[in-house]
Amino acid sequence: MRLQFHHINFVSKDVEELDSFYQNILNLDSIPIENFPRTSADEKSGYGGKIKFVTDGTIQMHLAEKDGAVAIKNGQEINPLEKGHIAFRTDDIETFKKILDENKIPFSDYGTTFAKEWYQIFFRDPVGNVIEVHQLV
């Protein structure tokens, strides 16, 4: 099993403001939204908030609309869209979930709730920072 740093997610009520800042001040490049097929959302499941993507060419930033209710709406404990998170990509999500279980680290298994092509889980580090690990499906 391999982990690779993939993206940082920041949340805001004003995604356009964040996007403008990172493109115009830090000169990051926009990534077309079409590169990220999203799962459909409704009032009972999923996530329908605004989202933008930027990159320095290596690491991505996902700039998402803050949603304090996304965990409850999807029957999960951890909310990755309340304060943001960091994300790693793995080539074996099942082995990684076993590592979390063996170490008694609770996680929220969102599957493909947010992205059609990514299977995502979220958990907290010892001081409460939210971490995502995902695998391409």
C-alpha positions as CSV (number, residue, x, y, z in Angstrom):
1,M,0.0,0.0,0.0
2,R,1.3,3.4,-1.0
3,L,0.2,6.9,0.1
4,Q,0.9,10.1,-1.9
5,F,0.0,13.6,-0.9
6,H,-2.8,14.8,-3.2
7,H,-4.6,18.0,-2.2
8,I,-5.5,20.5,0.4
9,N,-9.1,21.4,0.9
10,F,-10.1,24.9,2.1
11,V,-13.7,25.8,2.7
12,S,-15.5,29.1,2.6
13,K,-18.9,30.6,2.2
14,D,-17.4,32.6,-0.8
15,V,-15.7,30.1,-3.1
16,E,-15.3,32.7,-5.8
17,E,-13.3,34.9,-3.5
18,L,-10.9,32.0,-2.5
19,D,-10.5,31.0,-6.2
20,S,-9.7,34.6,-7.2
21,F,-7.1,34.9,-4.4
22,Y,-5.3,31.7,-5.2
23,Q,-5.3,32.4,-8.9
24,N,-4.5,36.1,-8.9
25,I,-2.3,36.5,-5.8
26,L,-0.5,33.1,-5.7
27,N,-0.7,32.6,-9.5
28,L,-2.0,29.1,-9.3
29,D,-3.7,27.6,-12.3
30,S,-7.3,26.7,-12.5
31,I,-8.3,23.1,-13.1
32,P,-11.5,22.6,-15.2
33,I,-14.4,21.4,-13.1
34,E,-15.0,18.8,-15.9
35,N,-11.9,17.0,-14.7
36,F,-13.8,16.1,-11.5
37,P,-17.1,14.2,-12.2
38,R,-19.3,14.7,-9.2
39,T,-21.9,12.4,-7.7
40,S,-25.4,13.8,-7.8
41,A,-26.7,15.4,-4.6
42,D,-30.1,16.1,-3.1
43,E,-31.5,17.3,0.2
44,K,-30.9,13.8,1.8
45,S,-27.5,12.8,0.5
46,G,-24.3,13.9,-1.3
47,Y,-22.8,17.4,-1.6
48,G,-24.1,20.0,-4.0
49,G,-22.0,23.0,-2.9
50,K,-19.8,25.1,-5.2
51,I,-16.3,23.9,-5.7
52,K,-13.2,25.2,-7.6
53,F,-9.9,23.5,-8.2
54,V,-6.4,25.1,-8.6
55,T,-2.9,23.7,-8.8
56,D,0.8,24.7,-8.8
57,G,1.3,21.9,-11.3
58,T,2.0,19.3,-8.6
59,I,-0.4,19.6,-5.7
60,Q,-4.0,20.5,-6.0
61,M,-6.2,22.8,-3.8
62,H,-9.9,22.1,-3.6
63,L,-11.8,25.2,-2.7
64,A,-15.3,24.2,-1.5
65,E,-18.4,25.8,-0.2
66,K,-18.6,25.3,3.5
67,D,-21.3,22.8,4.6
68,G,-21.8,22.3,8.3
69,A,-24.5,19.6,7.7
70,V,-22.9,17.3,5.1
71,A,-21.9,14.6,7.7
72,I,-25.4,14.4,9.2
73,K,-27.0,14.5,5.8
74,N,-24.8,11.5,4.7
75,G,-25.1,9.6,8.0
76,Q,-21.4,10.1,8.9
77,E,-19.5,11.3,11.9
78,I,-16.7,13.3,10.4
79,N,-17.5,16.5,8.3
80,P,-14.7,17.2,5.8
81,L,-16.5,20.4,4.7
82,E,-16.7,22.1,8.0
83,K,-13.1,23.4,8.3
84,G,-11.3,21.7,5.4
85,H,-8.8,18.8,5.3
86,I,-5.7,17.5,3.7
87,A,-5.8,14.5,1.4
88,F,-3.7,11.5,0.4
89,R,-4.2,9.1,-2.5
90,T,-3.7,5.4,-1.9
91,D,-3.6,2.4,-4.2
92,D,-5.2,0.1,-1.6
93,I,-8.0,1.8,0.5
94,E,-9.1,-1.5,2.0
95,T,-5.7,-2.2,3.5
96,F,-5.6,1.4,4.8
97,K,-9.0,1.0,6.5
98,K,-7.7,-2.1,8.2
99,I,-4.8,-0.1,9.6
100,L,-7.2,2.5,11.0
101,D,-9.3,-0.3,12.5
102,E,-6.3,-2.0,14.0
103,N,-5.2,1.3,15.6
104,K,-8.8,2.0,16.8
105,I,-9.0,5.2,14.7
106,P,-12.6,5.9,13.8
107,F,-13.3,7.0,10.3
108,S,-16.2,8.1,8.1
109,D,-16.6,6.0,4.9
110,Y,-18.1,8.3,2.3
111,G,-17.4,5.9,-0.6
112,T,-18.1,7.8,-3.8
113,T,-20.5,10.3,-2.2
114,F,-18.5,13.4,-3.4
115,A,-16.8,12.2,-6.5
116,K,-17.7,9.4,-9.0
117,E,-14.1,8.4,-9.5
118,W,-12.8,8.5,-5.9
119,Y,-13.6,6.3,-3.0
120,Q,-13.0,8.5,0.1
121,I,-12.7,8.0,3.8
122,F,-12.1,10.7,6.4
123,F,-10.6,10.6,9.9
124,R,-8.9,12.8,12.4
125,D,-5.2,13.0,13.5
126,P,-4.5,13.1,17.3
127,V,-5.2,16.9,17.5
128,G,-8.4,16.9,15.5
129,N,-7.3,17.8,12.0
130,V,-9.4,16.0,9.3
131,I,-7.5,13.8,6.9
132,E,-8.8,12.2,3.7
133,V,-7.5,9.1,2.1
134,H,-8.9,8.2,-1.3
135,Q,-8.4,5.7,-4.0
136,L,-9.3,6.0,-7.7
137,V,-12.2,3.6,-8.7
